[in-house]
Amino acid sequence: MNIEQLRNYCIAKKGVTESFPFDENVLVFKVMGKIFLLTGLNSWEQGKGTINVKCNPELAVELREQYESVIPGFHMSKKHWNTVQFASGEITDDLIEEFINHSYDLVVKGLTKKRREELAVL
């Protein structure tokens, strides 16, 4: 998966916006105003794309043990976020999509009832 495919996959999800709230390098995807994925554009330009995705704490540990390319979230809560490194090719596009879907779903689940209802009608 390249950065454009990643962007297209994320932005196609319901209620998603993209922005650069930190600097011109860090692309952030939010659902209903809550972050579910971050990526540094510089890493993609260097051929070492990475993403930070939210993850259930128990699953986060399992994934880190299973895949060398999954590490505790860089500059994020190590308990709730994983960084996924693409360079090794260990992580398939299908698996990346699973990670993104899991992150998105966790964030949606954490929204208030009112915000989830707003999302449902989009």
N, CA, C and O atoms as a printed pandas DataFrame, in Angstrom:
     atom_number atom_name residue_name chain_id  residue_number  x_coord  y_coord  z_coord
0              1         N          MET        A               1    0.854   -1.175    0.000
1              2        CA          MET        A               1    0.000    0.000    0.000
2              3         C          MET        A               1    0.900    1.239    0.000
3              4         O          MET        A               1    1.874    1.314    0.750
4              5         N          ASN        A               2    0.566    2.184   -0.834
5              6        CA          ASN        A               2    1.318    3.446   -0.843
6              7         C          ASN        A               2    0.494    4.525   -0.147
7              8         O          ASN        A               2   -0.645    4.282    0.251
8              9         N          ILE        A               3    1.064    5.702   -0.005
9             10        CA          ILE        A               3    0.412    6.774    0.737
10            11         C          ILE        A               3   -0.914    7.195    0.107
11            12         O          ILE        A               3   -1.864    7.519    0.821
12            13         N          GLU        A               4   -0.984    7.192   -1.206
13            14        CA          GLU        A               4   -2.235    7.578   -1.866
14            15         C          GLU        A               4   -3.332    6.545   -1.629
15            16         O          GLU        A               4   -4.485    6.902   -1.386
16            17         N          GLN        A               5   -2.973    5.270   -1.699
17            18        CA          GLN        A               5   -3.940    4.213   -1.414
18            19         C          GLN        A               5   -4.408    4.288    0.041
19            20         O          GLN        A               5   -5.591    4.114    0.332
20            21         N          LEU        A               6   -3.471    4.547    0.942
21            22        CA          LEU        A               6   -3.804    4.699    2.352
22            23         C          LEU        A               6   -4.781    5.849    2.553
23            24         O          LEU        A               6   -5.793    5.703    3.237
24            25         N          ARG        A               7   -4.471    6.992    1.955
25            26        CA          ARG        A               7   -5.339    8.161    2.074
26            27         C          ARG        A               7   -6.729    7.861    1.535
27            28         O          ARG        A               7   -7.727    8.167    2.187
28            29         N          ASN        A               8   -6.802    7.270    0.356
29            30        CA          ASN        A               8   -8.094    6.966   -0.256
30            31         C          ASN        A               8   -8.911    6.001    0.596
31            32         O          ASN        A               8  -10.128    6.143    0.712
32            33         N          TYR        A               9   -8.239    5.024    1.189
33            34        CA          TYR        A               9   -8.940    4.057    2.031
34            35         C          TYR        A               9   -9.531    4.750    3.264
35            36         O          TYR        A               9  -10.686    4.523    3.625
36            37         N          CYS        A              10   -8.724    5.590    3.894
37            38        CA          CYS        A              10   -9.175    6.277    5.107
38            39         C          CYS        A              10  -10.277    7.282    4.820
39            40         O          CYS        A              10  -11.294    7.306    5.514
40            41         N          ILE        A              11  -10.083    8.104    3.812
41            42        CA          ILE        A              11  -11.017    9.203    3.539
42            43         C          ILE        A              11  -12.374    8.679    3.057
43            44         O          ILE        A              11  -13.376    9.388    3.146
44            45         N          ALA        A              12  -12.412    7.450    2.549
45            46        CA          ALA        A              12  -13.678    6.867    2.082
46            47         C          ALA        A              12  -14.574    6.432    3.236
47            48         O          ALA        A              12  -15.758    6.165    3.032
48            49         N          LYS        A              13  -14.030    6.359    4.425
49            50        CA          LYS        A              13  -14.822    5.939    5.582
50            51         C          LYS        A              13  -15.769    7.061    6.016
51            52         O          LYS        A              13  -15.469    8.244    5.856
52            53         N          LYS        A              14  -16.877    6.676    6.550
53            54        CA          LYS        A              14  -17.923    7.606    6.960
54            55         C          LYS        A              14  -17.430    8.548    8.067
55            56         O          LYS        A              14  -16.856    8.108    9.063
56            57         N          GLY        A              15  -17.667    9.851    7.872
57            58        CA          GLY        A              15  -17.361   10.847    8.896
58            59         C          GLY        A              15  -15.898   11.216    9.036
59            60         O          GLY        A              15  -15.512   11.854   10.016
60            61         N          VAL        A              16  -15.068   10.822    8.061
61            62        CA          VAL        A              16  -13.617   11.035    8.173
62            63         C          VAL        A              16  -13.197   12.353    7.540
63            64         O          VAL        A              16  -13.667   12.736    6.469
64            65         N          THR        A              17  -12.293   13.034    8.240
65            66        CA          THR        A              17  -11.635   14.228    7.717
66            67         C          THR        A              17  -10.136   14.019    7.829
67            68         O          THR        A              17   -9.662   13.197    8.613
68            69         N          GLU        A              18   -9.401   14.779    7.031
69            70        CA          GLU        A              18   -7.941   14.733    7.102
70            71         C          GLU        A              18   -7.428   16.142    7.351
71            72         O          GLU        A              18   -8.035   17.123    6.921
72            73         N          SER        A              19   -6.308   16.229    8.048
73            74        CA          SER        A              19   -5.732   17.539    8.340
74            75         C          SER        A              19   -4.270   17.387    8.733
75            76         O          SER        A              19   -3.750   16.281    8.879
76            77         N          PHE        A              20   -3.634   18.525    8.898
77            78        CA          PHE        A              20   -2.249   18.601    9.358
78            79         C          PHE        A              20   -2.217   19.474   10.615
79            80         O          PHE        A              20   -1.701   20.591   10.568
80            81         N          PRO        A              21   -2.756   18.989   11.734
81            82        CA          PRO        A              21   -2.874   19.838   12.923
82            83         C          PRO        A              21   -1.560   20.101   13.656
83            84         O          PRO        A              21   -1.469   21.048   14.438
84            85         N          PHE        A              22   -0.548   19.280   13.414
85            86        CA          PHE        A              22    0.703   19.407   14.149
86            87         C          PHE        A              22    1.773   20.151   13.350
87            88         O          PHE        A              22    2.430   21.056   13.864
88            89         N          ASP        A              23    1.937   19.759   12.092
89            90        CA          ASP        A              23    2.878   20.408   11.176
90            91         C          ASP        A              23    2.571   19.920    9.766
91            92         O          ASP        A              23    1.639   19.142    9.565
92            93         N          GLU        A              24    3.346   20.372    8.798
93            94        CA          GLU        A              24    3.064   20.011    7.404
94            95         C          GLU        A              24    3.480   18.587    7.056
95            96         O          GLU        A              24    3.238   18.137    5.936
96            97         N          ASN        A              25    4.101   17.868    7.990
97            98        CA          ASN        A              25    4.546   16.505    7.749
98            99         C          ASN        A              25    3.561   15.446    8.252
99           100         O          ASN        A              25    3.435   14.388    7.636
100          101         N          VAL        A              26    2.871   15.709    9.345
101          102        CA          VAL        A              26    2.036   14.690    9.988
102          103         C          VAL        A              26    0.588   14.799    9.499
103          104         O          VAL        A              26   -0.143   15.726    9.845
104          105         N          LEU        A              27    0.209   13.819    8.684
105          106        CA          LEU        A              27   -1.148   13.732    8.156
106          107         C          LEU        A              27   -2.007   12.954    9.156
107          108         O          LEU        A              27   -1.661   11.843    9.557
108          109         N          VAL        A              28   -3.120   13.553    9.546
109          110        CA          VAL        A              28   -3.988   12.982   10.573
110          111         C          VAL        A              28   -5.375   12.728    9.997
111          112         O          VAL        A              28   -5.958   13.581    9.329
112          113         N          PHE        A              29   -5.883   11.538   10.271
113          114        CA          PHE        A              29   -7.245   11.196    9.879
114          115         C          PHE        A              29   -8.084   11.085   11.146
115          116         O          PHE        A              29   -7.705   10.421   12.111
116          117         N          LYS        A              30   -9.240   11.758   11.116
117          118        CA          LYS        A              30  -10.145   11.770   12.262
118          119         C          LYS        A              30  -11.526   11.316   11.820
119          120         O          LYS        A              30  -11.944   11.556   10.687
120          121         N          VAL        A              31  -12.224   10.657   12.732
121          122        CA          VAL        A              31  -13.634   10.358   12.534
122          123         C          VAL        A              31  -14.395   11.164   13.577
123          124         O          VAL        A              31  -14.170   11.016   14.779
124          125         N          MET        A              32  -15.286   12.009   13.110
125          126        CA          MET        A              32  -16.083   12.872   13.980
126          127         C          MET        A              32  -15.187   13.646   14.952
127          128         O          MET        A              32  -15.524   13.828   16.122
128          129         N          GLY        A              33  -14.053   14.092   14.443
129          130        CA          GLY        A              33  -13.148   14.932   15.230
130          131         C          GLY        A              33  -12.168   14.196   16.119
131          132         O          GLY        A              33  -11.401   14.841   16.834
132          133         N          LYS        A              34  -12.162   12.869   16.106
133          134        CA          LYS        A              34  -11.261   12.074   16.946
134          135         C          LYS        A              34  -10.267   11.314   16.071
135          136         O          LYS        A              34  -10.650   10.679   15.088
136          137         N          ILE        A              35   -9.006   11.383   16.433
137          138        CA          ILE        A              35   -7.939   10.753   15.642
138          139         C          ILE        A              35   -8.048    9.234   15.675
139          140         O          ILE        A              35   -8.240    8.630   16.730
140          141         N          PHE        A              36   -7.917    8.621   14.472
141          142        CA          PHE        A              36   -7.806    7.165   14.411
142          143         C          PHE        A              36   -6.559    6.713   13.648
143          144         O          PHE        A              36   -6.203    5.535   13.694
144          145         N          LEU        A              37   -5.890    7.637   12.946
145          146        CA          LEU        A              37   -4.665    7.279   12.225
146          147         C          LEU        A              37   -3.823    8.525   12.003
147          148         O          LEU        A              37   -4.336    9.594   11.672
148          149         N          LEU        A              38   -2.511    8.362   12.193
149          150        CA          LEU        A              38   -1.536    9.411   11.888
150          151         C          LEU        A              38   -0.435    8.787   11.038
151          152         O          LEU        A              38   -0.125    7.603   11.171
152          153         N          THR        A              39    0.139    9.592   10.175
153          154        CA          THR        A              39    1.281    9.134    9.400
154          155         C          THR        A              39    2.178   10.320    9.064
155          156         O          THR        A              39    1.697   11.421    8.796
156          157         N          GLY        A              40    3.467   10.084    9.082
157          158        CA          GLY        A              40    4.428   11.117    8.717
158          159         C          GLY        A              40    4.760   11.025    7.237
159          160         O          GLY        A              40    5.230    9.987    6.772
160          161         N          LEU        A              41    4.525   12.083    6.501
161          162        CA          LEU        A              41    4.778   12.060    5.057
162          163         C          LEU        A              41    6.254   11.862    4.740
163          164         O          LEU        A              41    6.594   11.255    3.724
164          165         N          ASN        A              42    7.133   12.369    5.597
165          166        CA          ASN        A              42    8.574   12.193    5.363
166          167         C          ASN        A              42    8.959   10.719    5.304
167          168         O          ASN        A              42    9.809   10.329    4.503
168          169         N          SER        A              43    8.339    9.903    6.143
169          170        CA          SER        A              43    8.676    8.477    6.144
170          171         C          SER        A              43    8.306    7.825    4.806
171          172         O          SER        A              43    9.016    6.939    4.331
172          173         N          TRP        A              44    7.209    8.258    4.207
173          174        CA          TRP        A              44    6.807    7.713    2.906
174          175         C          TRP        A              44    7.774    8.149    1.822
175          176         O          TRP        A              44    8.124    7.360    0.944
176          177         N          GLU        A              45    8.212    9.413    1.880
177          178        CA          GLU        A              45    9.161    9.924    0.889
178          179         C          GLU        A              45   10.489    9.173    0.948
179          180         O          GLU        A              45   11.189    9.060   -0.058
180          181         N          GLN        A              46   10.829    8.665    2.119
181          182        CA          GLN        A              46   12.070    7.916    2.303
182          183         C          GLN        A              46   11.885    6.422    2.026
183          184         O          GLN        A              46   12.822    5.638    2.181
184          185         N          GLY        A              47   10.673    6.031    1.616
185          186        CA          GLY        A              47   10.406    4.624    1.331
186          187         C          GLY        A              47   10.215    3.786    2.575
187          188         O          GLY        A              47   10.309    2.560    2.517
188          189         N          LYS        A              48    9.945    4.436    3.712
189          190        CA          LYS        A              48    9.778    3.738    4.981
190          191         C          LYS        A              48    8.466    4.145    5.641
191          192         O          LYS        A              48    8.448    4.569    6.796
192          193         N          GLY        A              49    7.374    4.014    4.902
193          194        CA          GLY        A              49    6.078    4.442    5.405
194          195         C          GLY        A              49    5.706    3.780    6.721
195          196         O          GLY        A              49    5.943    2.590    6.927
196          197         N          THR        A              50    5.116    4.577    7.608
197          198        CA          THR        A              50    4.598    4.067    8.875
198          199         C          THR        A              50    3.256    4.722    9.157
199          200         O          THR        A              50    2.963    5.816    8.674
200          201         N          ILE        A              51    2.452    4.032    9.947
201          202        CA          ILE        A              51    1.202    4.610   10.426
202          203         C          ILE        A              51    1.095    4.335   11.923
203          204         O          ILE        A              51    1.623    3.342   12.423
204          205         N          ASN        A              52    0.416    5.216   12.618
205          206        CA          ASN        A              52    0.029    4.979   14.002
206          207         C          ASN        A              52   -1.469    4.744   13.998
207          208         O          ASN        A              52   -2.237    5.546   13.465
208          209         N          VAL        A              53   -1.880    3.624   14.604
209          210        CA          VAL        A              53   -3.291    3.277   14.684
210          211         C          VAL        A              53   -3.652    2.898   16.115
211          212         O          VAL        A              53   -2.847    2.311   16.839
212          213         N          LYS        A              54   -4.866    3.240   16.507
213          214        CA          LYS        A              54   -5.369    2.887   17.820
214          215         C          LYS        A              54   -5.632    1.385   17.843
215          216         O          LYS        A              54   -5.981    0.790   16.823
216          217         N          CYS        A              55   -5.460    0.774   19.024
217          218        CA          CYS        A              55   -5.620   -0.672   19.113
218          219         C          CYS        A              55   -6.069   -1.062   20.510
219          220         O          CYS        A              55   -5.654   -0.455   21.498
220          221         N          ASN        A              56   -6.910   -2.068   20.587
221          222        CA          ASN        A              56   -7.284   -2.656   21.864
222          223         C          ASN        A              56   -5.992   -3.060   22.581
223          224         O          ASN        A              56   -5.131   -3.684   21.960
224          225         N          PRO        A              57   -5.829   -2.727   23.865
225          226        CA          PRO        A              57   -4.557   -2.982   24.557
226          227         C          PRO        A              57   -4.067   -4.431   24.505
227          228         O          PRO        A              57   -2.875   -4.668   24.308
228          229         N          GLU        A              58   -4.957   -5.391   24.678
229          230        CA          GLU        A              58   -4.534   -6.792   24.637
230          231         C          GLU        A              58   -4.104   -7.192   23.219
231          232         O          GLU        A              58   -3.098   -7.877   23.035
232          233         N          LEU        A              59   -4.865   -6.762   22.242
233          234        CA          LEU        A              59   -4.525   -7.062   20.849
234          235         C          LEU        A              59   -3.232   -6.359   20.449
235          236         O          LEU        A              59   -2.438   -6.908   19.685
236          237         N          ALA        A              60   -3.019   -5.159   20.956
237          238        CA          ALA        A              60   -1.804   -4.412   20.631
238          239         C          ALA        A              60   -0.571   -5.222   21.002
239          240         O          ALA        A              60    0.378   -5.305   20.223
240          241         N          VAL        A              61   -0.580   -5.818   22.185
241          242        CA          VAL        A              61    0.552   -6.629   22.638
242          243         C          VAL        A              61    0.701   -7.867   21.761
243          244         O          VAL        A              61    1.814   -8.217   21.369
244          245         N          GLU        A              62   -0.405   -8.531   21.452
245          246        CA          GLU        A              62   -0.360   -9.730   20.597
246          247         C          GLU        A              62    0.250   -9.412   19.234
247          248         O          GLU        A              62    1.088  -10.161   18.734
248          249         N          LEU        A              63   -0.176   -8.295   18.634
249          250        CA          LEU        A              63    0.335   -7.923   17.304
250          251         C          LEU        A              63    1.821   -7.613   17.349
251          252         O          LEU        A              63    2.554   -7.960   16.423
252          253         N          ARG        A              64    2.276   -6.963   18.417
253          254        CA          ARG        A              64    3.705   -6.655   18.568
254          255         C          ARG        A              64    4.524   -7.935   18.683
255          256         O          ARG        A              64    5.647   -8.011   18.184
256          257         N          GLU        A              65    3.954   -8.939   19.346
257          258        CA          GLU        A              65    4.655  -10.220   19.480
258          259         C          GLU        A              65    4.648  -11.004   18.178
259          260         O          GLU        A              65    5.591  -11.740   17.887
260          261         N          GLN        A              66    3.594  -10.849   17.399
261          262        CA          GLN        A              66    3.428  -11.605   16.159
262          263         C          GLN        A              66    4.203  -11.013   14.981
263          264         O          GLN        A              66    4.705  -11.750   14.133
264          265         N          TYR        A              67    4.300   -9.679   14.930
265          266        CA          TYR        A              67    4.912   -9.015   13.777
266          267         C          TYR        A              67    6.046   -8.091   14.222
267          268         O          TYR        A              67    5.859   -7.239   15.090
268          269         N          GLU        A              68    7.203   -8.267   13.630
269          270        CA          GLU        A              68    8.328   -7.372   13.919
270          271         C          GLU        A              68    8.039   -5.943   13.472
271          272         O          GLU        A              68    8.600   -4.993   14.017
272          273         N          SER        A              69    7.174   -5.792   12.490
273          274        CA          SER        A              69    6.854   -4.484   11.921
274          275         C          SER        A              69    5.816   -3.706   12.729
275          276         O          SER        A              69    5.467   -2.581   12.372
276          277         N          VAL        A              70    5.327   -4.294   13.804
277          278        CA          VAL        A              70    4.365   -3.614   14.678
278          279         C          VAL        A              70    5.056   -3.355   16.014
279          280         O          VAL        A              70    5.492   -4.281   16.697
280          281         N          ILE        A              71    5.144   -2.071   16.369
281          282        CA          ILE        A              71    5.835   -1.667   17.590
282          283         C          ILE        A              71    4.930   -0.731   18.398
283          284         O          ILE        A              71    3.940   -0.226   17.871
284          285         N          PRO        A              72    5.261   -0.498   19.666
285          286        CA          PRO        A              72    4.455    0.448   20.448
286          287         C          PRO        A              72    4.375    1.802   19.752
287          288         O          PRO        A              72    5.332    2.233   19.109
288          289         N          GLY        A              73    3.250    2.459   19.880
289          290        CA          GLY        A              73    2.992    3.724   19.191
290          291         C          GLY        A              73    4.055    4.779   19.443
291          292         O          GLY        A              73    4.318    5.150   20.587
292          293         N          PHE        A              74    4.662    5.255   18.370
293          294        CA          PHE        A              74    5.689    6.301   18.438
294          295         C          PHE        A              74    5.022    7.619   18.805
295          296         O          PHE        A              74    4.107    8.069   18.114
296          297         N          HIS        A              75    5.475    8.235   19.885
297          298        CA          HIS        A              75    4.916    9.497   20.393
298          299         C          HIS        A              75    3.441    9.396   20.746
299          300         O          HIS        A              75    2.716   10.390   20.692
300          301         N          MET        A              76    2.993    8.191   21.108
301          302        CA          MET        A              76    1.587    7.967   21.450
302          303         C          MET        A              76    1.539    7.120   22.724
303          304         O          MET        A              76    2.573    6.641   23.191
304          305         N          SER        A              77    0.355    6.937   23.279
305          306        CA          SER        A              77    0.182    6.030   24.402
306          307         C          SER        A              77    0.557    4.625   23.939
307          308         O          SER        A              77   -0.056    4.076   23.023
308          309         N          LYS        A              78    1.566    4.056   24.579
309          310        CA          LYS        A              78    2.043    2.715   24.186
310          311         C          LYS        A              78    0.996    1.642   24.461
311          312         O          LYS        A              78    1.026    0.568   23.860
312          313         N          LYS        A              79    0.085    1.932   25.358
313          314        CA          LYS        A              79   -0.953    0.967   25.701
314          315         C          LYS        A              79   -2.031    0.879   24.622
315          316         O          LYS        A              79   -2.546   -0.204   24.344
316          317         N          HIS        A              80   -2.370    2.013   24.015
317          318        CA          HIS        A              80   -3.520    2.078   23.104
318          319         C          HIS        A              80   -3.165    2.301   21.636
319          320         O          HIS        A              80   -4.057    2.300   20.789
320          321         N          TRP        A              81   -1.902    2.490   21.319
321          322        CA          TRP        A              81   -1.520    2.788   19.941
322          323         C          TRP        A              81   -0.355    1.914   19.498
323          324         O          TRP        A              81    0.555    1.623   20.275
324          325         N          ASN        A              82   -0.401    1.503   18.236
325          326        CA          ASN        A              82    0.699    0.787   17.594
326          327         C          ASN        A              82    1.211    1.600   16.419
327          328         O          ASN        A              82    0.451    2.301   15.750
328          329         N          THR        A              83    2.497    1.496   16.181
329          330        CA          THR        A              83    3.098    1.997   14.954
330          331         C          THR        A              83    3.341    0.801   14.056
331          332         O          THR        A              83    3.926   -0.196   14.479
332          333         N          VAL        A              84    2.893    0.902   12.822
333          334        CA          VAL        A              84    3.055   -0.175   11.841
334          335         C          VAL        A              84    4.023    0.317   10.778
335          336         O          VAL        A              84    3.797    1.345   10.140
336          337         N          GLN        A              85    5.105   -0.434   10.597
337          338        CA          GLN        A              85    6.147   -0.078    9.629
338          339         C          GLN        A              85    5.947   -0.891    8.352
339          340         O          GLN        A              85    5.788   -2.110    8.404
340          341         N          PHE        A              86    5.955   -0.220    7.221
341          342        CA          PHE        A              86    5.660   -0.876    5.943
342          343         C          PHE        A              86    6.887   -1.398    5.206
343          344         O          PHE        A              86    6.758   -2.285    4.362
344          345         N          ALA        A              87    8.065   -0.875    5.500
345          346        CA          ALA        A              87    9.259   -1.107    4.679
346          347         C          ALA        A              87    9.606   -2.580    4.485
347          348         O          ALA        A              87   10.055   -2.953    3.401
348          349         N          SER        A              88    9.417   -3.422    5.483
349          350        CA          SER        A              88    9.845   -4.815    5.381
350          351         C          SER        A              88    8.972   -5.640    4.456
351          352         O          SER        A              88    9.396   -6.690    3.974
352          353         N          GLY        A              89    7.756   -5.176    4.204
353          354        CA          GLY        A              89    6.826   -5.951    3.387
354          355         C          GLY        A              89    6.132   -7.059    4.164
355          356         O          GLY        A              89    5.360   -7.830    3.594
356          357         N          GLU        A              90    6.401   -7.143    5.463
357          358        CA          GLU        A              90    5.811   -8.177    6.314
358          359         C          GLU        A              90    4.295   -8.001    6.437
359          360         O          GLU        A              90    3.562   -8.982    6.558
360          361         N          ILE        A              91    3.829   -6.749    6.406
361          362        CA          ILE        A              91    2.425   -6.439    6.623
362          363         C          ILE        A              91    1.720   -6.291    5.273
363          364         O          ILE        A              91    2.066   -5.413    4.482
364          365         N          THR        A              92    0.748   -7.138    5.018
365          366        CA          THR        A              92    0.020   -7.110    3.745
366          367         C          THR        A              92   -0.987   -5.960    3.724
367          368         O          THR        A              92   -1.339   -5.412    4.769
368          369         N          ASP        A              93   -1.437   -5.609    2.548
369          370        CA          ASP        A              93   -2.465   -4.569    2.415
370          371         C          ASP        A              93   -3.740   -4.961    3.162
371          372         O          ASP        A              93   -4.380   -4.116    3.787
372          373         N          ASP        A              94   -4.107   -6.238    3.097
373          374        CA          ASP        A              94   -5.311   -6.690    3.806
374          375         C          ASP        A              94   -5.161   -6.489    5.308
375          376         O          ASP        A              94   -6.106   -6.078    5.983
376          377         N          LEU        A              95   -3.980   -6.776    5.827
377          378        CA          LEU        A              95   -3.727   -6.605    7.253
378          379         C          LEU        A              95   -3.731   -5.123    7.631
379          380         O          LEU        A              95   -4.232   -4.750    8.692
380          381         N          ILE        A              96   -3.179   -4.292    6.771
381          382        CA          ILE        A              96   -3.200   -2.841    7.006
382          383         C          ILE        A              96   -4.644   -2.362    7.085
383          384         O          ILE        A              96   -4.994   -1.578    7.966
384          385         N          GLU        A              97   -5.469   -2.825    6.177
385          386        CA          GLU        A              97   -6.881   -2.447    6.200
386          387         C          GLU        A              97   -7.561   -2.924    7.483
387          388         O          GLU        A              97   -8.406   -2.220    8.036
388          389         N          GLU        A              98   -7.195   -4.118    7.960
389          390        CA          GLU        A              98   -7.752   -4.609    9.223
390          391         C          GLU        A              98   -7.345   -3.690   10.379
391          392         O          GLU        A              98   -8.168   -3.363   11.235
392          393         N          PHE        A              99   -6.083   -3.279   10.401
393          394        CA          PHE        A              99   -5.605   -2.386   11.459
394          395         C          PHE        A              99   -6.353   -1.052   11.414
395          396         O          PHE        A              99   -6.756   -0.520   12.449
396          397         N          ILE        A             100   -6.531   -0.524   10.213
397          398        CA          ILE        A             100   -7.238    0.752   10.052
398          399         C          ILE        A             100   -8.693    0.603   10.497
399          400         O          ILE        A             100   -9.211    1.450   11.224
400          401         N          ASN        A             101   -9.347   -0.469   10.064
401          402        CA          ASN        A             101  -10.744   -0.703   10.441
402          403         C          ASN        A             101  -10.892   -0.836   11.955
403          404         O          ASN        A             101  -11.822   -0.285   12.544
404          405         N          HIS        A             102   -9.980   -1.562   12.576
405          406        CA          HIS        A             102  -10.020   -1.748   14.026
406          407         C          HIS        A             102   -9.876   -0.404   14.736
407          408         O          HIS        A             102  -10.614   -0.113   15.677
408          409         N          SER        A             103   -8.937    0.402   14.290
409          410        CA          SER        A             103   -8.711    1.716   14.888
410          411         C          SER        A             103   -9.952    2.596   14.728
411          412         O          SER        A             103  -10.423    3.201   15.691
412          413         N          TYR        A             104  -10.468    2.659   13.522
413          414        CA          TYR        A             104  -11.672    3.449   13.236
414          415         C          TYR        A             104  -12.831    2.999   14.134
415          416         O          TYR        A             104  -13.509    3.823   14.748
416          417         N          ASP        A             105  -13.044    1.686   14.201
417          418        CA          ASP        A             105  -14.157    1.147   14.989
418          419         C          ASP        A             105  -13.994    1.458   16.480
419          420         O          ASP        A             105  -14.975    1.777   17.153
420          421         N          LEU        A             106  -12.769    1.369   16.999
421          422        CA          LEU        A             106  -12.530    1.700   18.407
422          423         C          LEU        A             106  -12.868    3.158   18.694
423          424         O          LEU        A             106  -13.479    3.476   19.715
424          425         N          VAL        A             107  -12.470    4.026   17.796
425          426        CA          VAL        A             107  -12.743    5.451   17.997
426          427         C          VAL        A             107  -14.242    5.717   17.916
427          428         O          VAL        A             107  -14.782    6.465   18.731
428          429         N          VAL        A             108  -14.907    5.122   16.954
429          430        CA          VAL        A             108  -16.361    5.303   16.832
430          431         C          VAL        A             108  -17.059    4.791   18.088
431          432         O          VAL        A             108  -17.976    5.434   18.597
432          433         N          LYS        A             109  -16.630    3.645   18.583
433          434        CA          LYS        A             109  -17.228    3.071   19.793
434          435         C          LYS        A             109  -17.062    4.016   20.990
435          436         O          LYS        A             109  -17.911    4.038   21.881
436          437         N          GLY        A             110  -15.986    4.786   21.014
437          438        CA          GLY        A             110  -15.731    5.704   22.111
438          439         C          GLY        A             110  -16.428    7.052   21.995
439          440         O          GLY        A             110  -16.370    7.864   22.919
440          441         N          LEU        A             111  -17.086    7.295   20.866
441          442        CA          LEU        A             111  -17.816    8.548   20.690
442          443         C          LEU        A             111  -19.048    8.579   21.592
443          444         O          LEU        A             111  -19.557    7.538   22.009
444          445         N          THR        A             112  -19.504    9.765   21.877
445          446        CA          THR        A             112  -20.750    9.885   22.623
446          447         C          THR        A             112  -21.892    9.333   21.777
447          448         O          THR        A             112  -21.783    9.219   20.556
448          449         N          LYS        A             113  -22.978    8.998   22.444
449          450        CA          LYS        A             113  -24.145    8.477   21.732
450          451         C          LYS        A             113  -24.614    9.472   20.673
451          452         O          LYS        A             113  -24.959    9.091   19.555
452          453         N          LYS        A             114  -24.621   10.746   21.042
453          454        CA          LYS        A             114  -25.054   11.786   20.109
454          455         C          LYS        A             114  -24.162   11.814   18.864
455          456         O          LYS        A             114  -24.665   11.906   17.744
456          457         N          ARG        A             115  -22.848   11.736   19.053
457          458        CA          ARG        A             115  -21.919   11.775   17.908
458          459         C          ARG        A             115  -22.068   10.511   17.049
459          460         O          ARG        A             115  -21.981   10.589   15.824
460          461         N          ARG        A             116  -22.290    9.351   17.677
461          462        CA          ARG        A             116  -22.513    8.121   16.900
462          463         C          ARG        A             116  -23.789    8.229   16.082
463          464         O          ARG        A             116  -23.836    7.754   14.947
464          465         N          GLU        A             117  -24.834    8.851   16.644
465          466        CA          GLU        A             117  -26.082    9.045   15.908
466          467         C          GLU        A             117  -25.874    9.988   14.736
467          468         O          GLU        A             117  -26.426    9.767   13.658
468          469         N          GLU        A             118  -25.072   11.053   14.935
469          470        CA          GLU        A             118  -24.755   11.972   13.835
470          471         C          GLU        A             118  -24.003   11.246   12.726
471          472         O          GLU        A             118  -24.264   11.466   11.543
472          473         N          LEU        A             119  -23.079   10.387   13.110
473          474        CA          LEU        A             119  -22.306    9.606   12.131
474          475         C          LEU        A             119  -23.219    8.678   11.343
475          476         O          LEU        A             119  -23.033    8.498   10.140
476          477         N          ALA        A             120  -24.178    8.103   11.996
477          478        CA          ALA        A             120  -25.078    7.139   11.357
478          479         C          ALA        A             120  -25.893    7.769   10.233
479          480         O          ALA        A             120  -26.273    7.083    9.284
480          481         N          VAL        A             121  -26.162    9.064   10.331
481          482        CA          VAL        A             121  -26.990    9.702    9.303
482          483         C          VAL        A             121  -26.167   10.371    8.202
483          484         O          VAL        A             121  -26.740   10.942    7.274
484          485         N          LEU        A             122  -24.859   10.312    8.285
485          486        CA          LEU        A             122  -24.026   10.914    7.235
486          487         C          LEU        A             122  -24.118   10.117    5.949
487          488         O          LEU        A             122  -23.485   10.473    4.956
